[in-house]
Amino acid sequence: MKRLEWMAIVAAMTLMAGCTDMTPRQQGTMSGAAMGAAGGAGIAAISGGDAWTGAAIGGLAGGVAGNIRGGRQQQSGW
């Protein structure tokens, strides 16, 4: 169990370090995809569907929406 915890900690730190130098569009895409996947999996699990399918569809939709929003922020210089 300790080994699994260390692997999770190292993976989380690697992901956080990889996201430090992103444009607003890239940040929007990544955060939108993550939130969409979580929401899609949750909704699918509650409604009795396949959570993996819900996560895939939600991640795709969230990534597209986040990309659009991040692109608008980048253009406006926010």
Residue pairs with C-beta under 8 A, 6 or more apart in sequence:
19 27
19 30
22 30
23 70
23 74
24 70
24 71
24 73
24 74
24 78
25 67
25 70
25 71
25 73
25 74
26 70
27 70
28 66
28 67
28 68
28 69
28 70
28 71
28 73
29 63
29 66
29 67
29 70
30 63
30 66
31 66
32 62
32 63
32 64
32 65
32 66
32 67
32 69
32 70
33 59
33 60
33 62
33 63
33 66
34 59
34 62
35 62
35 66
36 58
36 59
36 60
36 61
36 62
36 63
36 65
36 66
37 55
37 56
37 58
37 59
37 62
38 55
38 58
39 58
39 62
40 54
40 55
40 56
40 57
40 58
40 59
40 61
40 62
41 51
41 52
41 54
41 55
41 58
42 51
42 54
43 54
43 58
44 50
44 51
44 53
44 54
44 55
45 51
45 54
